[in-house]
Amino acid sequence: MRTHAAKRIEIIIEAPLLRRLSRLLDEAGAPGYTVLPVLAGSGVSGPWTRDGQVSAAGGMCTVLIVTSPEKAEALMEAAFEVVEPHIGIVSMTDCQVVRPQLFDRSSGEG
């Protein structure tokens, strides 16, 4: 099977910032993304959990994006604009995809 180089961007942010992040990712040309709830973790401030919170607004979420290498830098900048003054993590790794046209909105497909 032939694979193609792509970038996987993972953003962990406070749930109330999701709408702003989504808007900036769309404006930056994200081909799509997936949002997942974060249930618990441990970081600089120590362990935390979503248990006992009245709403999801106090929680965290993860946004996953797979994109072409050409679009990755613009999407990282959009994500960092949201995350920099708040709690959050932005990371990018290399990955391989089977259908690259699904991860590049400018291709006219996907």
The first five atom37 places (N, CA, C, CB, O) and aatype in JSON, in Angstrom:
{
  "aatype": [12, 1, 16, 8, 0, 0, 11, 1, 9, 6, 9, 9, 9, 6, 0, 14, 10, 10, 1, 1, 10, 15, 1, 10, 10, 3, 6, 0, 7, 0, 14, 7, 18, 16, 19, 10, 14, 19, 10, 0, 7, 15, 7, 19, 15, 7, 14, 17, 16, 1, 3, 7, 5, 19, 15, 0, 0, 7, 7, 12, 4, 16, 19, 10, 9, 19, 16, 15, 14, 6, 11, 0, 6, 0, 10, 12, 6, 0, 0, 13, 6, 19, 19, 6, 14, 8, 9, 7, 9, 19, 15, 12, 16, 3, 4, 5, 19, 19, 1, 14, 5, 10, 13, 3, 1, 15, 15, 7, 6, 7],
  "atom_mask": [
    [1, 1, 1, 1, 1],
    [1, 1, 1, 1, 1],
    [1, 1, 1, 1, 1],
    [1, 1, 1, 1, 1],
    [1, 1, 1, 1, 1],
    [1, 1, 1, 1, 1],
    [1, 1, 1, 1, 1],
    [1, 1, 1, 1, 1],
    [1, 1, 1, 1, 1],
    [1, 1, 1, 1, 1],
    [1, 1, 1, 1, 1],
    [1, 1, 1, 1, 1],
    [1, 1, 1, 1, 1],
    [1, 1, 1, 1, 1],
    [1, 1, 1, 1, 1],
    [1, 1, 1, 1, 1],
    [1, 1, 1, 1, 1],
    [1, 1, 1, 1, 1],
    [1, 1, 1, 1, 1],
    [1, 1, 1, 1, 1],
    [1, 1, 1, 1, 1],
    [1, 1, 1, 1, 1],
    [1, 1, 1, 1, 1],
    [1, 1, 1, 1, 1],
    [1, 1, 1, 1, 1],
    [1, 1, 1, 1, 1],
    [1, 1, 1, 1, 1],
    [1, 1, 1, 1, 1],
    [1, 1, 1, 0, 1],
    [1, 1, 1, 1, 1],
    [1, 1, 1, 1, 1],
    [1, 1, 1, 0, 1],
    [1, 1, 1, 1, 1],
    [1, 1, 1, 1, 1],
    [1, 1, 1, 1, 1],
    [1, 1, 1, 1, 1],
    [1, 1, 1, 1, 1],
    [1, 1, 1, 1, 1],
    [1, 1, 1, 1, 1],
    [1, 1, 1, 1, 1],
    [1, 1, 1, 0, 1],
    [1, 1, 1, 1, 1],
    [1, 1, 1, 0, 1],
    [1, 1, 1, 1, 1],
    [1, 1, 1, 1, 1],
    [1, 1, 1, 0, 1],
    [1, 1, 1, 1, 1],
    [1, 1, 1, 1, 1],
    [1, 1, 1, 1, 1],
    [1, 1, 1, 1, 1],
    [1, 1, 1, 1, 1],
    [1, 1, 1, 0, 1],
    [1, 1, 1, 1, 1],
    [1, 1, 1, 1, 1],
    [1, 1, 1, 1, 1],
    [1, 1, 1, 1, 1],
    [1, 1, 1, 1, 1],
    [1, 1, 1, 0, 1],
    [1, 1, 1, 0, 1],
    [1, 1, 1, 1, 1],
    [1, 1, 1, 1, 1],
    [1, 1, 1, 1, 1],
    [1, 1, 1, 1, 1],
    [1, 1, 1, 1, 1],
    [1, 1, 1, 1, 1],
    [1, 1, 1, 1, 1],
    [1, 1, 1, 1, 1],
    [1, 1, 1, 1, 1],
    [1, 1, 1, 1, 1],
    [1, 1, 1, 1, 1],
    [1, 1, 1, 1, 1],
    [1, 1, 1, 1, 1],
    [1, 1, 1, 1, 1],
    [1, 1, 1, 1, 1],
    [1, 1, 1, 1, 1],
    [1, 1, 1, 1, 1],
    [1, 1, 1, 1, 1],
    [1, 1, 1, 1, 1],
    [1, 1, 1, 1, 1],
    [1, 1, 1, 1, 1],
    [1, 1, 1, 1, 1],
    [1, 1, 1, 1, 1],
    [1, 1, 1, 1, 1],
    [1, 1, 1, 1, 1],
    [1, 1, 1, 1, 1],
    [1, 1, 1, 1, 1],
    [1, 1, 1, 1, 1],
    [1, 1, 1, 0, 1],
    [1, 1, 1, 1, 1],
    [1, 1, 1, 1, 1],
    [1, 1, 1, 1, 1],
    [1, 1, 1, 1, 1],
    [1, 1, 1, 1, 1],
    [1, 1, 1, 1, 1],
    [1, 1, 1, 1, 1],
    [1, 1, 1, 1, 1],
    [1, 1, 1, 1, 1],
    [1, 1, 1, 1, 1],
    [1, 1, 1, 1, 1],
    [1, 1, 1, 1, 1],
    [1, 1, 1, 1, 1],
    [1, 1, 1, 1, 1],
    [1, 1, 1, 1, 1],
    [1, 1, 1, 1, 1],
    [1, 1, 1, 1, 1],
    [1, 1, 1, 1, 1],
    [1, 1, 1, 1, 1],
    [1, 1, 1, 0, 1],
    [1, 1, 1, 1, 1],
    [1, 1, 1, 0, 1]
  ],
  "atom_positions": [
    [[0.85, -1.16, 0.0], [0.0, 0.0, 0.0], [0.9, 1.24, 0.0], [-0.97, -0.01, 1.22], [1.88, 1.3, 0.74]],
    [[0.57, 2.2, -0.82], [1.35, 3.43, -0.9], [0.83, 4.44, 0.11], [1.3, 4.02, -2.34], [-0.38, 4.67, 0.21]],
    [[1.75, 5.05, 0.86], [1.37, 6.08, 1.81], [2.03, 7.41, 1.44], [1.76, 5.66, 3.25], [2.97, 7.45, 0.65]],
    [[1.52, 8.48, 2.03], [1.98, 9.82, 1.73], [2.24, 10.57, 3.04], [0.94, 10.58, 0.85], [1.54, 10.38, 4.03]],
    [[3.25, 11.42, 3.01], [3.61, 12.19, 4.2], [2.52, 13.18, 4.56], [4.94, 12.92, 3.98], [1.94, 13.83, 3.68]],
    [[2.25, 13.29, 5.85], [1.28, 14.26, 6.36], [1.74, 14.68, 7.75], [-0.17, 13.65, 6.41], [2.72, 14.16, 8.28]],
    [[1.03, 15.63, 8.32], [1.32, 16.11, 9.67], [0.08, 15.89, 10.53], [1.75, 17.61, 9.68], [-1.04, 16.12, 10.1]],
    [[0.32, 15.45, 11.77], [-0.76, 15.29, 12.75], [-0.55, 16.36, 13.83], [-0.77, 13.82, 13.38], [0.49, 16.4, 14.48]],
    [[-1.54, 17.2, 13.99], [-1.48, 18.26, 14.99], [-2.46, 17.9, 16.1], [-1.82, 19.67, 14.37], [-3.62, 17.56, 15.84]],
    [[-1.98, 17.97, 17.31], [-2.81, 17.66, 18.48], [-2.82, 18.89, 19.4], [-2.28, 16.38, 19.25], [-1.76, 19.39, 19.78]],
    [[-4.01, 19.34, 19.74], [-4.17, 20.54, 20.56], [-5.02, 20.18, 21.76], [-4.81, 21.7, 19.74], [-6.15, 19.71, 21.6]],
    [[-4.49, 20.39, 22.95], [-5.26, 20.17, 24.18], [-5.56, 21.55, 24.75], [-4.48, 19.26, 25.22], [-4.64, 22.31, 25.07]],
    [[-6.85, 21.88, 24.88], [-7.25, 23.21, 25.34], [-8.41, 23.12, 26.32], [-7.64, 24.09, 24.16], [-9.05, 22.08, 26.47]],
    [[-8.65, 24.23, 26.99], [-9.82, 24.33, 27.86], [-11.07, 24.37, 26.98], [-9.74, 25.61, 28.77], [-11.09, 25.06, 25.96]],
    [[-12.09, 23.63, 27.35], [-13.3, 23.49, 26.54], [-13.92, 24.83, 26.13], [-14.31, 22.7, 27.3], [-14.39, 24.92, 24.99]],
    [[-13.96, 25.86, 26.97], [-14.56, 27.12, 26.54], [-13.85, 27.79, 25.36], [-14.59, 28.07, 27.69], [-14.42, 28.67, 24.71]],
    [[-12.62, 27.39, 25.07], [-11.87, 27.97, 23.96], [-12.12, 27.26, 22.63], [-10.39, 27.95, 24.27], [-11.63, 27.71, 21.59]],
    [[-12.86, 26.17, 22.65], [-13.05, 25.36, 21.46], [-13.67, 26.13, 20.3], [-13.91, 24.16, 21.78], [-13.22, 26.0, 19.17]],
    [[-14.68, 26.92, 20.56], [-15.35, 27.66, 19.49], [-14.36, 28.62, 18.8], [-16.56, 28.46, 20.04], [-14.32, 28.7, 17.58]],
    [[-13.58, 29.33, 19.61], [-12.6, 30.27, 19.04], [-11.55, 29.52, 18.23], [-11.92, 31.1, 20.15], [-11.19, 29.94, 17.13]],
    [[-11.04, 28.41, 18.77], [-10.05, 27.62, 18.06], [-10.62, 27.1, 16.75], [-9.58, 26.45, 18.93], [-9.95, 27.17, 15.72]],
    [[-11.83, 26.58, 16.77], [-12.45, 26.04, 15.55], [-12.55, 27.11, 14.47], [-13.85, 25.49, 15.86], [-12.28, 26.85, 13.3]],
    [[-12.94, 28.31, 14.86], [-13.07, 29.42, 13.91], [-11.71, 29.74, 13.28], [-13.64, 30.68, 14.61], [-11.61, 29.89, 12.06]],
    [[-10.67, 29.83, 14.1], [-9.34, 30.14, 13.57], [-8.79, 29.03, 12.7], [-8.39, 30.41, 14.72], [-8.13, 29.3, 11.69]],
    [[-9.06, 27.78, 13.06], [-8.61, 26.65, 12.23], [-9.32, 26.67, 10.87], [-8.88, 25.31, 12.94], [-8.69, 26.44, 9.84]],
    [[-10.62, 26.95, 10.88], [-11.36, 27.04, 9.62], [-10.8, 28.16, 8.74], [-12.87, 27.28, 9.89], [-10.6, 27.98, 7.54]],
    [[-10.54, 29.33, 9.36], [-9.99, 30.46, 8.61], [-8.6, 30.16, 8.06], [-9.92, 31.69, 9.51], [-8.23, 30.67, 7.0]],
    [[-7.83, 29.34, 8.77], [-6.48, 28.99, 8.34], [-6.46, 27.85, 7.31], [-5.64, 28.59, 9.54], [-5.4, 27.48, 6.83]],
    [[-7.64, 27.3, 6.97], [-7.72, 26.27, 5.94], [-7.6, 24.85, 6.42], [0.0, 0.0, 0.0], [-7.2, 23.98, 5.65]],
    [[-7.95, 24.58, 7.67], [-7.91, 23.2, 8.16], [-8.82, 22.33, 7.3], [-8.33, 23.12, 9.65], [-9.95, 22.72, 7.02]],
    [[-8.34, 21.16, 6.87], [-9.17, 20.29, 6.05], [-10.27, 19.6, 6.86], [-8.31, 19.25, 5.39], [-11.18, 19.01, 6.28]],
    [[-10.19, 19.68, 8.16], [-11.15, 19.05, 9.07], [-10.43, 18.74, 10.37], [0.0, 0.0, 0.0], [-9.21, 18.82, 10.44]],
    [[-11.2, 18.39, 11.38], [-10.6, 18.06, 12.67], [-11.59, 17.25, 13.48], [-10.18, 19.34, 13.43], [-12.78, 17.2, 13.18]],
    [[-11.08, 16.61, 14.51], [-11.89, 15.81, 15.41], [-11.69, 16.33, 16.82], [-11.52, 14.29, 15.31], [-10.56, 16.62, 17.22]],
    [[-12.78, 16.44, 17.58], [-12.72, 16.93, 18.95], [-13.05, 15.77, 19.89], [-13.69, 18.14, 19.17], [-14.05, 15.08, 19.71]],
    [[-12.21, 15.58, 20.9], [-12.39, 14.51, 21.88], [-12.38, 15.1, 23.29], [-11.29, 13.43, 21.74], [-11.6, 16.03, 23.56]],
    [[-13.21, 14.6, 24.19], [-13.15, 15.08, 25.57], [-11.91, 14.53, 26.28], [-14.43, 14.67, 26.34], [-11.48, 13.41, 26.0]],
    [[-11.36, 15.31, 27.17], [-10.24, 14.87, 28.0], [-10.81, 14.62, 29.39], [-9.07, 15.93, 28.02], [-11.42, 15.52, 29.97]],
    [[-10.62, 13.44, 29.93], [-11.25, 13.05, 31.2], [-10.4, 13.35, 32.42], [-11.57, 11.6, 31.17], [-10.93, 13.64, 33.49]],
    [[-9.09, 13.27, 32.27], [-8.2, 13.48, 33.41], [-6.78, 13.62, 32.89], [-8.31, 12.32, 34.45], [-6.5, 13.35, 31.73]],
    [[-5.89, 14.04, 33.79], [-4.5, 14.15, 33.41], [-3.66, 14.63, 34.56], [0.0, 0.0, 0.0], [-4.12, 14.73, 35.7]],
    [[-2.42, 14.93, 34.24], [-1.5, 15.47, 35.23], [-0.55, 16.39, 34.49], [-0.74, 14.35, 36.0], [-0.05, 16.05, 33.42]],
    [[-0.29, 17.54, 35.07], [0.58, 18.51, 34.42], [1.35, 19.31, 35.44], [0.0, 0.0, 0.0], [1.62, 18.84, 36.55]],
    [[1.7, 20.53, 35.06], [2.48, 21.42, 35.91], [1.81, 21.63, 37.27], [2.69, 22.77, 35.22], [2.49, 21.7, 38.29]],
    [[0.49, 21.74, 37.27], [-0.24, 21.97, 38.53], [-0.59, 20.68, 39.26], [-1.51, 22.74, 38.25], [-1.26, 20.72, 40.29]],
    [[-0.15, 19.55, 38.74], [-0.45, 18.27, 39.37], [-1.62, 17.56, 38.72], [0.0, 0.0, 0.0], [-2.11, 18.0, 37.69]],
    [[-2.08, 16.46, 39.32], [-3.17, 15.68, 38.73], [-4.5, 16.43, 38.81], [-3.3, 14.34, 39.43], [-4.74, 17.21, 39.73]],
    [[-5.35, 16.17, 37.83], [-6.69, 16.74, 37.82], [-7.64, 15.74, 37.17], [-6.72, 18.11, 37.07], [-7.2, 14.82, 36.48]],
    [[-8.92, 15.92, 37.4], [-9.94, 15.06, 36.81], [-11.18, 15.88, 36.53], [-10.26, 13.86, 37.73], [-11.43, 16.9, 37.16]],
    [[-11.94, 15.4, 35.59], [-13.19, 16.07, 35.23], [-14.31, 15.72, 36.22], [-13.61, 15.68, 33.8], [-15.34, 16.39, 36.24]],
    [[-14.11, 14.7, 37.03], [-15.12, 14.26, 38.01], [-15.55, 15.42, 38.9], [-14.58, 13.1, 38.86], [-14.72, 16.21, 39.35]],
    [[-16.82, 15.49, 39.15], [-17.35, 16.48, 40.07], [-17.6, 17.85, 39.48], [0.0, 0.0, 0.0], [-18.12, 18.73, 40.16]],
    [[-17.24, 18.06, 38.22], [-17.5, 19.35, 37.61], [-18.97, 19.43, 37.21], [-16.59, 19.58, 36.38], [-19.55, 18.45, 36.75]],
    [[-19.55, 20.59, 37.4], [-20.97, 20.78, 37.11], [-21.24, 20.72, 35.61], [-21.45, 22.11, 37.67], [-22.28, 20.21, 35.19]],
    [[-20.32, 21.24, 34.79], [-20.51, 21.2, 33.34], [-19.19, 20.91, 32.65], [-21.11, 22.53, 32.82], [-18.13, 20.93, 33.29]],
    [[-19.25, 20.64, 31.36], [-18.04, 20.38, 30.59], [-17.23, 21.65, 30.38], [-18.4, 19.77, 29.24], [-16.08, 21.58, 29.95]],
    [[-17.8, 22.81, 30.68], [-17.12, 24.09, 30.47], [-15.83, 24.19, 31.29], [-18.04, 25.24, 30.83], [-14.92, 24.93, 30.91]],
    [[-15.74, 23.47, 32.39], [-14.54, 23.5, 33.2], [-13.52, 22.48, 32.78], [0.0, 0.0, 0.0], [-12.45, 22.39, 33.38]],
    [[-13.82, 21.7, 31.76], [-12.95, 20.62, 31.34], [-12.01, 21.0, 30.22], [0.0, 0.0, 0.0], [-11.89, 22.16, 29.84]],
    [[-11.37, 19.99, 29.7], [-10.41, 20.14, 28.62], [-10.88, 19.29, 27.44], [-8.97, 19.71, 29.08], [-11.66, 18.35, 27.61]],
    [[-10.4, 19.63, 26.26], [-10.69, 18.81, 25.09], [-9.44, 18.73, 24.21], [-11.9, 19.38, 24.29], [-8.54, 19.57, 24.3]],
    [[-9.41, 17.72, 23.37], [-8.32, 17.53, 22.43], [-8.86, 17.7, 21.03], [-7.66, 16.13, 22.61], [-9.91, 17.14, 20.69]],
    [[-8.16, 18.46, 20.22], [-8.51, 18.65, 18.82], [-7.42, 18.0, 17.99], [-8.68, 20.18, 18.45], [-6.24, 18.34, 18.13]],
    [[-7.8, 17.05, 17.14], [-6.86, 16.35, 16.27], [-7.05, 16.78, 14.84], [-7.03, 14.82, 16.4], [-8.18, 16.85, 14.34]],
    [[-5.95, 17.09, 14.17], [-5.99, 17.5, 12.77], [-4.93, 16.7, 12.02], [-5.74, 19.04, 12.61], [-3.8, 16.57, 12.5]],
    [[-5.27, 16.16, 10.88], [-4.29, 15.58, 9.98], [-4.34, 16.44, 8.73], [-4.57, 14.04, 9.67], [-5.41, 16.66, 8.16]],
    [[-3.18, 16.92, 8.3], [-3.13, 17.86, 7.19], [-1.89, 17.66, 6.35], [-3.19, 19.3, 7.71], [-0.98, 16.9, 6.71]],
    [[-1.86, 18.35, 5.23], [-0.67, 18.31, 4.37], [0.47, 19.06, 5.06], [-0.97, 18.91, 2.98], [0.22, 19.98, 5.83]],
    [[1.7, 18.67, 4.78], [2.83, 19.39, 5.36], [2.8, 20.89, 5.02], [4.13, 18.78, 4.89], [3.27, 21.71, 5.81]],
    [[2.28, 21.23, 3.86], [2.23, 22.63, 3.43], [1.3, 23.48, 4.28], [1.8, 22.7, 1.99], [1.55, 24.68, 4.45]],
    [[0.25, 22.92, 4.8], [-0.72, 23.67, 5.61], [-0.4, 23.66, 7.11], [-2.1, 23.1, 5.4], [-0.96, 24.45, 7.87]],
    [[0.47, 22.78, 7.51], [0.7, 22.55, 8.94], [1.15, 23.8, 9.7], [1.73, 21.47, 9.11], [0.66, 24.05, 10.8]],
    [[2.05, 24.57, 9.15], [2.59, 25.73, 9.87], [1.49, 26.76, 10.14], [3.73, 26.37, 9.06], [1.42, 27.3, 11.24]],
    [[0.64, 27.04, 9.17], [-0.44, 28.01, 9.36], [-1.42, 27.52, 10.43], [-1.2, 28.25, 8.04], [-1.92, 28.32, 11.22]],
    [[-1.68, 26.23, 10.47], [-2.59, 25.69, 11.48], [-1.95, 25.72, 12.86], [-2.99, 24.25, 11.11], [-2.64, 25.96, 13.85]],
    [[-0.65, 25.47, 12.94], [0.04, 25.55, 14.23], [0.0, 26.99, 14.76], [1.52, 25.08, 14.09], [-0.21, 27.2, 15.96]],
    [[0.19, 27.96, 13.89], [0.13, 29.37, 14.31], [-1.26, 29.74, 14.8], [0.54, 30.28, 13.15], [-1.4, 30.43, 15.81]],
    [[-2.3, 29.28, 14.1], [-3.68, 29.56, 14.53], [-3.94, 28.94, 15.9], [-4.69, 29.02, 13.5], [-4.56, 29.57, 16.76]],
    [[-3.48, 27.72, 16.1], [-3.69, 27.04, 17.38], [-2.94, 27.76, 18.49], [-3.24, 25.58, 17.3], [-3.47, 27.95, 19.59]],
    [[-1.71, 28.15, 18.22], [-0.91, 28.79, 19.27], [-1.49, 30.14, 19.67], [0.54, 28.96, 18.8], [-1.36, 30.55, 20.82]],
    [[-2.13, 30.82, 18.74], [-2.78, 32.1, 19.05], [-3.82, 31.93, 20.15], [-3.43, 32.69, 17.8], [-3.99, 32.81, 21.0]],
    [[-4.52, 30.8, 20.14], [-5.53, 30.53, 21.16], [-4.89, 30.01, 22.45], [-6.55, 29.52, 20.64], [-5.27, 30.43, 23.54]],
    [[-3.94, 29.12, 22.32], [-3.37, 28.43, 23.48], [-2.4, 29.31, 24.28], [-2.67, 27.18, 23.02], [-2.36, 29.2, 25.51]],
    [[-1.64, 30.16, 23.63], [-0.55, 30.87, 24.31], [-0.95, 31.53, 25.63], [-0.01, 31.92, 23.4], [-0.25, 31.34, 26.62]],
    [[-2.06, 32.29, 25.7], [-2.38, 32.94, 26.99], [-3.17, 32.05, 27.95], [-3.15, 34.2, 26.74], [-3.59, 32.52, 29.01]],
    [[-3.39, 30.79, 27.61], [-4.24, 29.91, 28.41], [-3.52, 28.59, 28.7], [-5.57, 29.64, 27.69], [-2.37, 28.39, 28.31]],
    [[-4.21, 27.71, 29.39], [-3.72, 26.36, 29.61], [-3.87, 25.59, 28.3], [-4.48, 25.64, 30.79], [-4.93, 25.67, 27.66]],
    [[-2.87, 24.87, 27.89], [-3.0, 24.07, 26.69], [-1.67, 23.63, 26.13], [0.0, 0.0, 0.0], [-0.61, 24.12, 26.52]],
    [[-1.74, 22.68, 25.22], [-0.57, 22.11, 24.57], [-0.84, 22.0, 23.08], [-0.21, 20.71, 25.18], [-1.93, 21.61, 22.67]],
    [[0.14, 22.36, 22.28], [0.06, 22.18, 20.83], [1.27, 21.36, 20.42], [0.01, 23.58, 20.06], [2.41, 21.72, 20.73]],
    [[1.03, 20.25, 19.72], [2.15, 19.44, 19.24], [1.89, 19.0, 17.8], [2.36, 18.2, 20.16], [0.75, 18.95, 17.34]],
    [[2.98, 18.69, 17.11], [2.87, 18.24, 15.72], [3.83, 17.09, 15.51], [3.15, 19.4, 14.72], [4.98, 17.14, 15.95]],
    [[3.35, 16.04, 14.85], [4.19, 14.9, 14.52], [4.02, 14.53, 13.06], [3.85, 13.69, 15.43], [3.02, 14.88, 12.43]],
    [[5.01, 13.83, 12.53], [4.9, 13.31, 11.17], [4.02, 12.07, 11.2], [6.3, 12.98, 10.58], [4.06, 11.29, 12.15]],
    [[3.23, 11.89, 10.15], [2.43, 10.68, 10.02], [2.32, 10.32, 8.55], [1.02, 10.86, 10.65], [2.78, 11.07, 7.68]],
    [[1.71, 9.2, 8.27], [1.5, 8.74, 6.91], [0.01, 8.52, 6.68], [2.29, 7.43, 6.64], [-0.69, 8.02, 7.56]],
    [[-0.48, 8.91, 5.5], [-1.89, 8.71, 5.15], [-1.98, 7.96, 3.83], [-2.64, 10.07, 5.07], [-1.05, 7.98, 3.03]],
    [[-3.12, 7.3, 3.62], [-3.33, 6.53, 2.4], [-3.96, 7.41, 1.32], [-4.21, 5.31, 2.68], [-3.63, 7.27, 0.14]],
    [[-4.87, 8.31, 1.71], [-5.55, 9.17, 0.73], [-5.24, 10.64, 1.05], [-7.1, 8.93, 0.75], [-6.01, 11.28, 1.76]],
    [[-4.15, 11.19, 0.54], [-3.72, 12.53, 0.91], [-4.72, 13.62, 0.52], [-2.41, 12.83, 0.28], [-4.75, 14.67, 1.16]],
    [[-5.52, 13.39, -0.5], [-6.49, 14.41, -0.93], [-7.53, 14.71, 0.15], [-7.19, 13.96, -2.21], [-8.15, 15.78, 0.11]],
    [[-7.75, 13.82, 1.09], [-8.71, 14.06, 2.16], [-8.18, 15.08, 3.19], [-9.05, 12.75, 2.86], [-8.96, 15.62, 3.97]],
    [[-6.89, 15.33, 3.18], [-6.28, 16.16, 4.2], [-5.74, 17.47, 3.66], [-5.18, 15.41, 4.87], [-4.92, 18.12, 4.31]],
    [[-6.2, 17.86, 2.48], [-5.79, 19.11, 1.86], [-7.0, 19.74, 1.2], [-4.64, 18.88, 0.82], [-7.36, 19.38, 0.08]],
    [[-7.62, 20.68, 1.89], [-8.85, 21.31, 1.41], [-8.65, 21.94, 0.03], [-9.33, 22.37, 2.42], [-9.61, 22.02, -0.74]],
    [[-7.45, 22.4, -0.31], [-7.21, 23.07, -1.58], [-7.23, 22.11, -2.76], [-5.88, 23.8, -1.55], [-7.23, 22.55, -3.91]],
    [[-7.26, 20.78, -2.5], [-7.25, 19.82, -3.6], [-8.59, 19.7, -4.3], [-6.83, 18.47, -3.09], [-8.69, 19.08, -5.36]],
    [[-9.64, 20.29, -3.7], [-10.95, 20.21, -4.31], [-11.72, 18.97, -3.91], [0.0, 0.0, 0.0], [-12.87, 18.82, -4.31]],
    [[-11.11, 18.08, -3.14], [-11.78, 16.88, -2.67], [-11.79, 16.87, -1.16], [-11.09, 15.61, -3.22], [-11.08, 17.65, -0.52]],
    [[-12.61, 15.99, -0.56], [-12.57, 15.81, 0.87], [-13.52, 16.6, 1.64], [0.0, 0.0, 0.0], [-13.56, 16.51, 2.87]]
  ]
}
